[in-house]
């Protein structure tokens, strides 16, 4: 029951943070080529960003409040750790937002749905249109059902011994020596 409540709280937390606003800055050029928190190597020409808590891979639409220019970036790092900043963007994203001159800018960020969530939503819509008897077939096709068997019943790599009692015995015959000791 606690797990259900935890999932609900997490889902509500993500819904509450679908859009946020604050100050943004951009990565310096000396970060180019360094490894980020996600493990990826930072490339100043990619459209990536840093956020304190959003999951890696989350897509954000970042819009400059003053000029209305927007860019889509992907979360690949943690930060910024300045008190008044909500996001750090790459140099390429800063160039698109016209942030290079001032260095900081007030931005509005919107969390975009990922491809996986879009596909999941489309599948749910398609399933809602299907009659009930089709839903069972699509979710659990008969050709994919298998009866459970123990591994030794279908393991074709290991030949079954004719005498099961002899299966565990090892032979005592010596193997021919190879390598340095072969000539002795």
Buried (B, 14 or more C-beta within 10 A) or exposed (E): EEEEEEEEEEEEEEEEEEEBEBBBBBBEEEBBEEEBEBEBEBBBEBBBBBBEEBEBEBBBBBBBEEEEBBBBBBBBBBBBEEEEBBBBBBBBBBBBBEBEEEEBBEBBBBBBEBEEEEEEEEEEEEEEEEEEEEEEEEEEEEEEEEEEEEEEEEEEEEEEEEEEEEEEEEEEEEEEEEEEEEEE
